[in-house]
Structures are given as C-alpha cells and as structure tokens.
Amino acid sequence: MKDKSCRFYVIKDNELMAETLTREAAVDLIRSYQELETHYLLRAEFSIIEGSRQEFIAYPGKNRSAKKERE
C-alpha cells in the first residue's frame, strides 16, 4: 500500500512547477505544458520526482531513448 502523504513533483527545466497527489495528474499537467510548446528544437525538459526517483517524460510521438529514467 502506498503512503497517502506521497507527492509527485513536476519539474520543468530543473525548476519546480507544481506538485500533485497522483502520477496520472502529474503526467496530465506535463502534457498540457507540452501542448503549449511551439518550437521543435527549443522544447523544455519535463520530469516527475517521487521520493528519490526521477522519471523523465518525453514528448508524445517522439522516441527519446537517451533520457527516460534516472534514480
């Protein structure tokens, strides 16, 4: 069973943008930020931090295998 006080932190270019109660809400928030990106080269990098685990969220439709998950 997961800890009820667990938070998911949304990071954009190494800056805290928001915190959510669920991973799904964090991914939805990241997807909404990603939809606002207009330049194909100057895109921000997004990640979710839960405890000591950091997960990078790639843009939809792109296969980025270099940076998927770090601990």
N, CA, C and O atoms as a DFTB+ gen file, in Angstrom:
284 C
 N C O
     1  1       0.837      -1.177       0.000
     2  2       0.000       0.000       0.000
     3  2       0.886       1.245       0.000
     4  3       1.869       1.314       0.737
     5  1       0.540       2.203      -0.811
     6  2       1.325       3.431      -0.923
     7  2       1.012       4.376       0.222
     8  3      -0.088       4.382       0.774
     9  1       2.016       5.175       0.563
    10  2       1.867       6.194       1.590
    11  2       0.926       7.286       1.082
    12  3       1.112       7.801      -0.021
    13  1      -0.073       7.636       1.874
    14  2      -1.062       8.635       1.461
    15  2      -0.467      10.031       1.344
    16  3      -1.004      10.874       0.626
    17  1       0.652      10.287       2.051
    18  2       1.246      11.617       2.015
    19  2       2.260      11.774       0.877
    20  3       2.936      12.798       0.787
    21  1       2.365      10.777       0.022
    22  2       3.311      10.828      -1.092
    23  2       2.890      11.901      -2.099
    24  3       1.714      12.003      -2.448
    25  1       3.833      12.680      -2.550
    26  2       3.577      13.740      -3.531
    27  2       4.423      13.498      -4.764
    28  3       5.503      12.911      -4.690
    29  1       3.918      13.958      -5.897
    30  2       4.641      13.895      -7.159
    31  2       4.965      15.321      -7.560
    32  3       4.070      16.157      -7.677
    33  1       6.241      15.599      -7.771
    34  2       6.695      16.946      -8.102
    35  2       6.964      17.044      -9.591
    36  3       7.685      16.212     -10.141
    37  1       6.398      18.043     -10.254
    38  2       6.568      18.261     -11.685
    39  2       7.701      19.271     -11.873
    40  3       7.635      20.399     -11.384
    41  1       8.737      18.845     -12.590
    42  2       9.920      19.662     -12.826
    43  2       9.983      20.021     -14.310
    44  3       9.827      19.156     -15.172
    45  1      10.213      21.301     -14.599
    46  2      10.378      21.773     -15.971
    47  2      11.723      22.494     -16.037
    48  3      11.922      23.504     -15.362
    49  1      12.640      21.979     -16.847
    50  2      13.978      22.560     -16.983
    51  2      14.609      22.839     -15.624
    52  3      15.086      23.943     -15.364
    53  1      14.606      21.814     -14.753
    54  2      15.224      21.865     -13.426
    55  2      14.588      22.885     -12.491
    56  3      15.244      23.363     -11.566
    57  1      13.326      23.227     -12.715
    58  2      12.610      24.171     -11.866
    59  2      11.272      23.560     -11.465
    60  3      10.533      23.060     -12.314
    61  1      10.963      23.601     -10.180
    62  2       9.707      23.055      -9.685
    63  2       8.536      23.868     -10.227
    64  3       8.470      25.082     -10.037
    65  1       7.614      23.185     -10.902
    66  2       6.443      23.851     -11.476
    67  2       5.191      23.596     -10.644
    68  3       4.373      24.498     -10.464
    69  1       5.034      22.369     -10.134
    70  2       3.819      22.024      -9.394
    71  2       4.046      20.741      -8.613
    72  3       5.051      20.052      -8.787
    73  1       3.087      20.440      -7.748
    74  2       3.067      19.150      -7.068
    75  2       1.654      18.608      -7.115
    76  3       0.680      19.355      -7.026
    77  1       1.556      17.284      -7.259
    78  2       0.252      16.641      -7.368
    79  2       0.195      15.450      -6.426
    80  3       1.212      15.023      -5.882
    81  1      -1.000      14.925      -6.244
    82  2      -1.182      13.767      -5.369
    83  2      -1.007      12.439      -6.099
    84  3      -0.696      11.424      -5.476
    85  1      -1.209      12.441      -7.441
    86  2      -1.093      11.200      -8.204
    87  2      -0.151      11.388      -9.392
    88  3       0.045      12.502      -9.876
    89  1       0.422      10.286      -9.847
    90  2       1.296      10.320     -11.019
    91  2       0.500      10.703     -12.263
    92  3       0.991      11.442     -13.115
    93  1      -0.714      10.204     -12.363
    94  2      -1.556      10.492     -13.522
    95  2      -1.832      11.989     -13.645
    96  3      -1.803      12.539     -14.746
    97  1      -2.097      12.641     -12.528
    98  2      -2.328      14.090     -12.545
    99  2      -1.066      14.829     -12.962
   100  3      -1.140      15.834     -13.668
   101  1       0.094      14.339     -12.531
   102  2       1.362      14.961     -12.909
   103  2       1.617      14.818     -14.409
   104  3       2.048      15.771     -15.058
   105  1       1.353      13.639     -14.958
   106  2       1.541      13.417     -16.394
   107  2       0.559      14.278     -17.193
   108  3       0.937      14.844     -18.219
   109  1      -0.686      14.385     -16.742
   110  2      -1.672      15.240     -17.424
   111  2      -1.218      16.698     -17.426
   112  3      -1.366      17.394     -18.431
   113  1      -0.673      17.153     -16.317
   114  2      -0.178      18.523     -16.226
   115  2       0.994      18.738     -17.182
   116  3       1.071      19.771     -17.848
   117  1       1.899      17.774     -17.251
   118  2       3.042      17.863     -18.164
   119  2       2.565      17.888     -19.612
   120  3       3.064      18.675     -20.416
   121  1       1.609      17.037     -19.946
   122  2       1.077      17.010     -21.326
   123  2       0.461      18.357     -21.699
   124  3       0.594      18.803     -22.839
   125  1      -0.213      19.009     -20.744
   126  2      -0.799      20.323     -21.048
   127  2       0.291      21.367     -21.260
   128  3       0.146      22.239     -22.117
   129  1       1.379      21.295     -20.496
   130  2       2.520      22.194     -20.730
   131  2       3.148      21.918     -22.097
   132  3       3.502      22.846     -22.824
   133  1       3.285      20.627     -22.440
   134  2       3.920      20.256     -23.699
   135  2       3.108      20.715     -24.900
   136  3       3.684      21.038     -25.939
   137  1       1.802      20.752     -24.786
   138  2       0.961      21.224     -25.889
   139  2       1.197      22.697     -26.191
   140  3       0.976      23.146     -27.316
   141  1       1.642      23.447     -25.194
   142  2       1.896      24.873     -25.376
   143  2       3.244      25.166     -26.046
   144  3       3.474      26.280     -26.518
   145  1       4.135      24.166     -26.086
   146  2       5.438      24.344     -26.721
   147  2       5.257      24.521     -28.221
   148  3       4.500      23.778     -28.846
   149  1       5.940      25.490     -28.800
   150  2       5.746      25.773     -30.223
   151  2       6.974      25.462     -31.080
   152  3       6.829      25.082     -32.242
   153  1       8.162      25.613     -30.536
   154  2       9.369      25.408     -31.334
   155  2       9.857      23.973     -31.183
   156  3       9.960      23.473     -30.063
   157  1      10.154      23.311     -32.279
   158  2      10.523      21.900     -32.235
   159  2      11.914      21.657     -31.656
   160  3      12.192      20.542     -31.214
   161  1      12.789      22.643     -31.640
   162  2      14.125      22.473     -31.071
   163  2      14.248      23.020     -29.648
   164  3      15.022      22.494     -28.849
   165  1      13.504      24.053     -29.333
   166  2      13.638      24.717     -28.042
   167  2      12.553      24.257     -27.069
   168  3      11.866      25.076     -26.458
   169  1      12.411      22.964     -26.935
   170  2      11.411      22.409     -26.034
   171  2      11.996      22.232     -24.645
   172  3      13.185      21.960     -24.481
   173  1      11.149      22.389     -23.663
   174  2      11.557      22.199     -22.276
   175  2      11.667      20.706     -21.969
   176  3      11.074      19.873     -22.655
   177  1      12.430      20.383     -20.932
   178  2      12.555      19.007     -20.478
   179  2      11.730      18.860     -19.194
   180  3      11.892      19.636     -18.252
   181  1      10.854      17.871     -19.168
   182  2       9.961      17.668     -18.037
   183  2      10.301      16.371     -17.324
   184  3      10.719      15.394     -17.945
   185  1      10.115      16.377     -16.012
   186  2      10.293      15.162     -15.237
   187  2       9.371      15.186     -14.032
   188  3       8.837      16.226     -13.646
   189  1       9.199      14.000     -13.447
   190  2       8.403      13.825     -12.245
   191  2       9.315      13.242     -11.184
   192  3      10.065      12.301     -11.449
   193  1       9.253      13.798      -9.985
   194  2      10.026      13.259      -8.874
   195  2       9.056      12.714      -7.834
   196  3       8.133      13.398      -7.391
   197  1       9.296      11.460      -7.459
   198  2       8.542      10.819      -6.382
   199  2       9.571      10.247      -5.411
   200  3      10.255       9.276      -5.736
   201  1       9.683      10.826      -4.251
   202  2      10.699      10.386      -3.298
   203  2      12.089      10.643      -3.859
   204  3      12.434      11.789      -4.147
   205  1      12.893       9.592      -4.021
   206  2      14.235       9.742      -4.581
   207  2      14.296       9.325      -6.051
   208  3      15.379       9.291      -6.636
   209  1      13.162       9.012      -6.644
   210  2      13.099       8.539      -8.041
   211  2      12.670       9.674      -8.959
   212  3      11.670      10.346      -8.711
   213  1      13.447       9.877     -10.031
   214  2      13.113      10.901     -11.021
   215  2      12.850      10.232     -12.355
   216  3      13.658       9.429     -12.822
   217  1      11.723      10.559     -12.971
   218  2      11.329       9.975     -14.252
   219  2      11.152      11.089     -15.276
   220  3      10.398      12.035     -15.047
   221  1      11.848      10.977     -16.405
   222  2      11.728      11.970     -17.470
   223  2      10.551      11.607     -18.364
   224  3      10.351      10.440     -18.701
   225  1       9.777      12.613     -18.742
   226  2       8.594      12.417     -19.575
   227  2       8.888      12.975     -20.965
   228  3       9.083      14.179     -21.135
   229  1       8.918      12.094     -21.946
   230  2       9.205      12.501     -23.322
   231  2       7.964      13.118     -23.961
   232  3       6.842      12.891     -23.507
   233  1       8.173      13.887     -25.001
   234  2       7.060      14.461     -25.758
   235  2       6.346      13.346     -26.499
   236  3       6.995      12.403     -26.950
   237  1       5.036      13.423     -26.636
   238  2       4.301      12.396     -27.367
   239  2       4.735      12.350     -28.834
   240  3       4.971      13.381     -29.463
   241  1       4.832      11.143     -29.351
   242  2       5.179      10.988     -30.757
   243  2       6.667      10.974     -31.029
   244  3       7.078      10.726     -32.163
   245  1       7.484      11.231     -30.028
   246  2       8.937      11.205     -30.193
   247  2       9.476      10.026     -29.398
   248  3       9.011       9.749     -28.292
   249  1      10.452       9.337     -29.963
   250  2      11.062       8.220     -29.282
   251  2      12.415       8.665     -28.743
   252  3      13.418       8.613     -29.454
   253  1      12.444       9.098     -27.501
   254  2      13.682       9.552     -26.865
   255  2      14.180       8.442     -25.936
   256  3      13.639       8.259     -24.846
   257  1      15.182       7.722     -26.352
   258  2      15.674       6.629     -25.528
   259  2      16.848       7.043     -24.664
   260  3      17.236       6.288     -23.773
   261  1      17.425       8.204     -24.889
   262  2      18.617       8.628     -24.153
   263  2      18.329       8.914     -22.688
   264  3      19.060       8.450     -21.813
   265  1      17.263       9.679     -22.406
   266  2      16.951      10.054     -21.029
   267  2      15.534       9.656     -20.693
   268  3      14.608      10.439     -20.901
   269  1      15.345       8.450     -20.174
   270  2      13.997       8.041     -19.822
   271  2      13.807       8.030     -18.321
   272  3      12.795       8.522     -17.824
   273  1      14.762       7.476     -17.589
   274  2      14.565       7.378     -16.161
   275  2      15.907       7.411     -15.456
   276  3      16.854       6.743     -15.870
   277  1      15.982       8.194     -14.388
   278  2      17.161       8.260     -13.530
   279  2      16.731       8.040     -12.095
   280  3      15.615       8.388     -11.708
   281  1      17.620       7.461     -11.309
   282  2      17.331       7.303      -9.886
   283  2      18.367       8.031      -9.089
   284  3      18.314       8.029      -7.859
